[in-house]
Amino acid sequence: MHVEVVQQRENALLDRLEVRFKVLHPKGKTPTRGSVREALASQLKVDPNLVIVDHIHPQFGKGEAAGYAKIYTDRENADAIERGYTSK
């Protein structure tokens, strides 16, 4: 699995970084949110607990997926804004 950041945008109002990414997984199934969270955290050098993967949409028959994630500055902001199932 290889995660490539396609676009980054700073959202000062919500105190977070918004990231659009592409995941290449040619011989495997679509990666889980947890594995993408870990890959993004290591690539962007942030705490994995501050990364919220909103969605991952696989491309049929291609072995790649596109997704959207949000990286918060602290956990309190993430808990106040995010839905419960995406922040785990």
VODREN-952763 format. One record per atom (N, C-alpha, C, O): residue number from 1; atom name; z, y, x. Coordinates in steps of 0.001 Angstrom, whole numbers. Each point is the difference from the previous one (the first is absolute). Layout:
<site NUM,"CA",<Z,Y,X>>
...
# end
This chain:
<site 1,"N",<0,-1176,836>>
<site 1,"CA",<0,1176,-836>>
<site 1,"C",<0,1245,886>>
<site 1,"O",<758,99,965>>
<site 2,"N",<-1621,839,-1316>>
<site 2,"CA",<-89,1267,714>>
<site 2,"C",<55,1143,-1017>>
<site 2,"O",<-779,22,-953>>
<site 3,"N",<1691,920,1155>>
<site 3,"CA",<146,1139,-902>>
<site 3,"C",<-553,1239,692>>
<site 3,"O",<370,315,1131>>
<site 4,"N",<-1260,377,-1827>>
<site 4,"CA",<-606,1213,534>>
<site 4,"C",<306,1169,-939>>
<site 4,"O",<-300,-62,-1193>>
<site 5,"N",<890,1111,1727>>
<site 5,"CA",<290,1200,-784>>
<site 5,"C",<-1291,791,-139>>
<site 5,"O",<-614,380,997>>
<site 6,"N",<202,-132,-2244>>
<site 6,"CA",<-1246,694,-278>>
<site 6,"C",<247,1492,-189>>
<site 6,"O",<-792,826,452>>
<site 7,"N",<1901,-479,-1125>>
<site 7,"CA",<285,1407,-296>>
<site 7,"C",<1510,206,-52>>
<site 7,"O",<730,-849,-511>>
<site 8,"N",<-263,1982,1044>>
<site 8,"CA",<1410,389,-80>>
<site 8,"C",<77,1400,-585>>
<site 8,"O",<-826,864,296>>
<site 9,"N",<1847,-657,-1141>>
<site 9,"CA",<193,1323,-598>>
<site 9,"C",<1492,270,-115>>
<site 9,"O",<749,-821,-528>>
<site 10,"N",<-329,1961,1019>>
<site 10,"CA",<1405,408,-96>>
<site 10,"C",<237,620,-1371>>
<site 10,"O",<-719,915,-400>>
<site 11,"N",<1726,-1407,-321>>
<site 11,"CA",<370,555,-1302>>
<site 11,"C",<1380,645,174>>
<site 11,"O",<1023,-679,-88>>
<site 12,"N",<-1003,1968,329>>
<site 12,"CA",<1251,707,271>>
<site 12,"C",<876,102,-1240>>
<site 12,"O",<1226,14,108>>
<site 13,"N",<-1832,56,-1270>>
<site 13,"CA",<763,118,-1242>>
<site 13,"C",<897,-1220,-232>>
<site 13,"O",<1158,142,-394>>
<site 14,"N",<-1697,-1338,640>>
<site 14,"CA",<780,-1225,-180>>
<site 14,"C",<574,-537,1303>>
<site 14,"O",<615,-1066,17>>
<site 15,"N",<-813,1800,1075>>
<site 15,"CA",<561,-330,1304>>
<site 15,"C",<-413,-1407,452>>
<site 15,"O",<838,-846,313>>
<site 16,"N",<-2174,625,-289>>
<site 16,"CA",<-505,-1308,396>>
<site 16,"C",<-1394,136,607>>
<site 16,"O",<-664,1027,-138>>
<site 17,"N",<248,-2086,808>>
<site 17,"CA",<-1343,-130,543>>
<site 17,"C",<-737,-1017,-870>>
<site 17,"O",<502,-1102,-221>>
<site 18,"N",<-1675,1456,-269>>
<site 18,"CA",<-786,-895,-848>>
<site 18,"C",<-1151,-569,821>>
<site 18,"O",<-732,744,653>>
<site 19,"N",<578,-2059,-688>>
<site 19,"CA",<-945,-684,876>>
<site 19,"C",<-913,-894,-823>>
<site 19,"O",<468,-778,-831>>
<site 20,"N",<-1764,888,1061>>
<site 20,"CA",<-973,-947,-539>>
<site 20,"C",<-401,-903,1163>>
<site 20,"O",<-257,475,1106>>
<site 21,"N",<207,-1787,-1368>>
<site 21,"CA",<-252,-949,1073>>
<site 21,"C",<-980,-1080,-441>>
<site 21,"O",<-272,-191,-1185>>
<site 22,"N",<-249,-510,2200>>
<site 22,"CA",<-865,-1139,-223>>
<site 22,"C",<600,-1182,764>>
<site 22,"O",<415,142,1151>>
<site 23,"N",<-373,-1294,-1794>>
<site 23,"CA",<527,-1215,626>>
<site 23,"C",<-1146,-985,157>>
<site 23,"O",<-690,-321,-968>>
<site 24,"N",<492,-154,2180>>
<site 24,"CA",<-1007,-1023,255>>
<site 24,"C",<717,-1348,130>>
<site 24,"O",<887,-171,836>>
<site 25,"N",<-1291,-774,-1678>>
<site 25,"CA",<587,-1343,17>>
<site 25,"C",<-1117,-1003,-244>>
<site 25,"O",<-81,-577,-1084>>
<site 26,"N",<-794,358,2086>>
<site 26,"CA",<-1227,-764,-215>>
<site 26,"C",<197,-1466,-391>>
<site 26,"O",<-810,-534,-757>>
<site 27,"N",<1830,-116,1234>>
<site 27,"CA",<131,-1425,-284>>
<site 27,"C",<1235,-347,-814>>
<site 27,"O",<336,-1176,-139>>
<site 28,"N",<339,2167,-394>>
<site 28,"CA",<1230,-260,-733>>
<site 28,"C",<0,672,-1355>>
<site 28,"O",<-954,663,-405>>
<site 29,"N",<2068,-865,-276>>
<site 29,"CA",<147,633,-1308>>
<site 29,"C",<417,1462,174>>
<site 29,"O",<309,440,1108>>
<site 30,"N",<-305,298,-2204>>
<site 30,"CA",<415,1398,35>>
<site 30,"C",<1445,82,477>>
<site 30,"O",<861,-691,-544>>
<site 31,"N",<-573,1518,1546>>
<site 31,"CA",<1363,94,526>>
<site 31,"C",<988,532,-1031>>
<site 31,"O",<-380,708,-932>>
<site 32,"N",<1631,-1051,1106>>
<site 32,"CA",<1051,462,-892>>
<site 32,"C",<376,1443,334>>
<site 32,"O",<-328,518,1068>>
<site 33,"N",<1024,114,-2010>>
<site 33,"CA",<483,1358,247>>
<site 33,"C",<931,47,1203>>
<site 33,"O",<-35,942,790>>
<site 34,"N",<862,-1962,-662>>
<site 34,"CA",<949,-40,1116>>
<site 34,"C",<-686,-53,1352>>
<site 34,"O",<404,702,926>>
<site 35,"N",<-1439,-1526,-800>>
<site 35,"CA",<-692,-95,1286>>
<site 35,"C",<-775,1281,307>>
<site 35,"O",<-77,413,1157>>
<site 36,"N",<-492,212,-2175>>
<site 36,"CA",<-698,1275,208>>
<site 36,"C",<1003,1092,345>>
<site 36,"O",<-282,849,846>>
<site 37,"N",<1448,-857,-1487>>
<site 37,"CA",<1054,975,305>>
<site 37,"C",<401,-92,1466>>
<site 37,"O",<118,1017,683>>
<site 38,"N",<92,-2243,-200>>
<site 38,"CA",<385,-189,1401>>
<site 38,"C",<-1101,470,946>>
<site 38,"O",<285,638,1013>>
<site 39,"N",<-1542,-947,-1336>>
<site 39,"CA",<-1112,405,859>>
<site 39,"C",<-152,1517,36>>
<site 39,"O",<-211,574,1069>>
<site 40,"N",<314,77,-2219>>
<site 40,"CA",<-94,1465,-32>>
<site 40,"C",<1164,648,741>>
<site 40,"O",<-189,981,720>>
<site 41,"N",<1382,-1520,-892>>
<site 41,"CA",<1177,565,663>>
<site 41,"C",<-136,-85,1516>>
<site 41,"O",<324,957,704>>
<site 42,"N",<-796,-2084,-199>>
<site 42,"CA",<-144,-125,1449>>
<site 42,"C",<-1136,875,517>>
<site 42,"O",<97,556,1094>>
<site 43,"N",<-1168,-429,-1866>>
<site 43,"CA",<-1128,824,426>>
<site 43,"C",<358,1484,2>>
<site 43,"O",<-397,729,909>>
<site 44,"N",<1141,-278,-1914>>
<site 44,"CA",<362,1418,-115>>
<site 44,"C",<1363,324,616>>
<site 44,"O",<443,1148,-23>>
<site 45,"N",<211,-2166,570>>
<site 45,"CA",<1290,144,687>>
<site 45,"C",<1069,624,-894>>
<site 45,"O",<626,997,360>>
<site 46,"N",<-429,-1612,-1552>>
<site 46,"CA",<1020,428,-946>>
<site 46,"C",<822,-1216,-422>>
<site 46,"O",<-374,-1142,270>>
<site 47,"N",<1486,1400,-927>>
<site 47,"CA",<863,-1057,-512>>
<site 47,"C",<-696,-690,-1174>>
<site 47,"O",<-464,685,-911>>
<site 48,"N",<374,-2022,902>>
<site 48,"CA",<-653,-703,-1109>>
<site 48,"C",<654,253,-1359>>
<site 48,"O",<-668,-122,-1026>>
<site 49,"N",<1948,467,993>>
<site 49,"CA",<683,274,-1264>>
<site 49,"C",<-451,1311,-642>>
<site 49,"O",<293,249,-1169>>
<site 50,"N",<-999,586,1920>>
<site 50,"CA",<-486,1275,-528>>
<site 50,"C",<-1452,-71,-466>>
<site 50,"O",<-533,979,-523>>
<site 51,"N",<-112,-2140,713>>
<site 51,"CA",<-1400,-182,-385>>
<site 51,"C",<-53,-671,-1369>>
<site 51,"O",<578,-1069,-196>>
<site 52,"N",<-1271,1698,-747>>
<site 52,"CA",<-189,-535,-1347>>
<site 52,"C",<-1488,-282,-185>>
<site 52,"O",<-807,929,-21>>
<site 53,"N",<439,-2199,-115>>
<site 53,"CA",<-1395,-364,-247>>
<site 53,"C",<-209,51,-1507>>
<site 53,"O",<546,-825,-734>>
<site 54,"N",<-1331,1787,274>>
<site 54,"CA",<-223,205,-1425>>
<site 54,"C",<-937,-1052,-572>>
<site 54,"O",<318,-635,-1006>>
<site 55,"N",<-1465,447,1637>>
<site 55,"CA",<-920,-1026,-478>>
<site 55,"C",<-910,-501,1118>>
<site 55,"O",<-235,682,997>>
<site 56,"N",<-269,-1906,-1203>>
<site 56,"CA",<-985,-626,875>>
<site 56,"C",<-1067,-586,-917>>
<site 56,"O",<296,-856,-832>>
<site 57,"N",<-1536,1315,983>>
<site 57,"CA",<-1103,-490,-826>>
<site 57,"C",<-982,-771,875>>
<site 57,"O",<-673,598,840>>
<site 58,"N",<579,-1918,-1023>>
<site 58,"CA",<-936,-784,809>>
<site 58,"C",<-1457,255,-404>>
<site 58,"O",<-299,265,-1164>>
<site 59,"N",<-587,-352,2139>>
<site 59,"CA",<-1445,109,-234>>
<site 59,"C",<-541,-1417,-149>>
<site 59,"O",<106,-801,928>>
<site 60,"N",<-667,491,-2052>>
<site 60,"CA",<-432,-1359,-314>>
<site 60,"C",<-1031,-499,1021>>
<site 60,"O",<-1035,629,220>>
<site 61,"N",<1347,-1774,393>>
<site 61,"CA",<-911,-667,908>>
<site 61,"C",<-162,619,1370>>
<site 61,"O",<-860,-444,761>>
<site 62,"N",<1640,1443,-414>>
<site 62,"CA",<-185,695,1270>>
<site 62,"C",<1076,-295,1040>>
<site 62,"O",<-240,196,1191>>
<site 63,"N",<1405,-657,-1600>>
<site 63,"CA",<1080,-193,961>>
<site 63,"C",<646,1302,424>>
<site 63,"O",<530,106,1106>>
<site 64,"N",<-573,882,-1980>>
<site 64,"CA",<681,1258,282>>
<site 64,"C",<573,567,-1291>>
<site 64,"O",<-407,-371,-1102>>
<site 65,"N",<1351,1270,1267>>
<site 65,"CA",<655,630,-1146>>
<site 65,"C",<274,1455,342>>
<site 65,"O",<169,361,1165>>
<site 66,"N",<-128,469,-2204>>
<site 66,"CA",<328,1414,161>>
<site 66,"C",<1338,250,-677>>
<site 66,"O",<321,-644,-999>>
<site 67,"N",<454,1567,1531>>
<site 67,"CA",<1303,251,-585>>
<site 67,"C",<502,1408,236>>
<site 67,"O",<-630,819,669>>
<site 68,"N",<1801,-576,-1254>>
<site 68,"CA",<635,1315,48>>
<site 68,"C",<1493,-205,238>>
<site 68,"O",<634,-826,-656>>
<site 69,"N",<-79,1584,1599>>
<site 69,"CA",<1417,-95,317>>
<site 69,"C",<583,1389,182>>
<site 69,"O",<-710,962,292>>
<site 70,"N",<2037,-881,-474>>
<site 70,"CA",<720,1260,176>>
<site 70,"C",<1133,-236,997>>
<site 70,"O",<707,-1005,-70>>
<site 71,"N",<-551,1940,990>>
<site 71,"CA",<1037,-110,1023>>
<site 71,"C",<933,1191,-161>>
<site 71,"O",<-396,1150,186>>
<site 72,"N",<1632,-1447,-532>>
<site 72,"CA",<1000,1037,-269>>
<site 72,"C",<795,315,1254>>
<site 72,"O",<42,-791,942>>
<site 73,"N",<589,1963,-945>>
<site 73,"CA",<823,398,1140>>
<site 73,"C",<1385,-622,-58>>
<site 73,"O",<616,-219,1042>>
<site 74,"N",<-106,-74,-2254>>
<site 74,"CA",<1279,-708,-130>>
<site 74,"C",<-4,-864,-1253>>
<site 74,"O",<-796,208,-916>>
<site 75,"N",<1690,-1168,897>>
<site 75,"CA",<41,-998,-1069>>
<site 75,"C",<422,596,-1346>>
<site 75,"O",<-436,-484,-1044>>
<site 76,"N",<1275,1524,1047>>
<site 76,"CA",<456,614,-1247>>
<site 76,"C",<-1173,595,-777>>
<site 76,"O",<-67,-144,-1221>>
<site 77,"N",<-858,812,1916>>
<site 77,"CA",<-1192,542,-663>>
<site 77,"C",<-851,-1118,-592>>
<site 77,"O",<-498,117,-1120>>
<site 78,"N",<338,-1171,1857>>
<site 78,"CA",<-803,-1123,-483>>
<site 78,"C",<610,-617,-1253>>
<site 78,"O",<-714,-289,-960>>
<site 79,"N",<2019,86,963>>
<site 79,"CA",<671,-600,-1158>>
<site 79,"C",<-43,909,-1220>>
<site 79,"O",<-67,-486,-1129>>
<site 80,"N",<105,1793,1339>>
<site 80,"CA",<-17,947,-1118>>
<site 80,"C",<-1378,100,-650>>
<site 80,"O",<-96,275,-1195>>
<site 81,"N",<-967,-495,1962>>
<site 81,"CA",<-1347,212,-507>>
<site 81,"C",<-702,-1296,-405>>
<site 81,"O",<-699,-26,-1013>>
<site 82,"N",<870,-1029,1772>>
<site 82,"CA",<-793,-1222,-167>>
<site 82,"C",<517,-907,-1091>>
<site 82,"O",<1177,25,-359>>
<site 83,"N",<-2107,-842,-168>>
<site 83,"CA",<363,-1057,-941>>
<site 83,"C",<747,-1080,764>>
<site 83,"O",<-198,-170,1203>>
<site 84,"N",<1048,-552,-1899>>
<site 84,"CA",<859,-980,645>>
<site 84,"C",<-742,-1122,699>>
<site 84,"O",<384,-384,1105>>
<site 85,"N",<-1435,-156,-1708>>
<site 85,"CA",<-662,-1165,579>>
<site 85,"C",<-858,334,1213>>
<site 85,"O",<-269,-893,803>>
<site 86,"N",<-174,2137,-632>>
<site 86,"CA",<-796,345,1172>>
<site 86,"C",<866,370,1195>>
<site 86,"O",<-470,-50,1137>>
<site 87,"N",<1705,415,-1367>>
<site 87,"CA",<838,435,1109>>
<site 87,"C",<756,-1128,680>>
<site 87,"O",<800,255,900>>
<site 88,"N",<-1030,-1472,-1300>>
<site 88,"CA",<691,-1142,610>>
<site 88,"C",<-791,-528,1167>>
<site 88,"O",<418,-962,644>>
# end
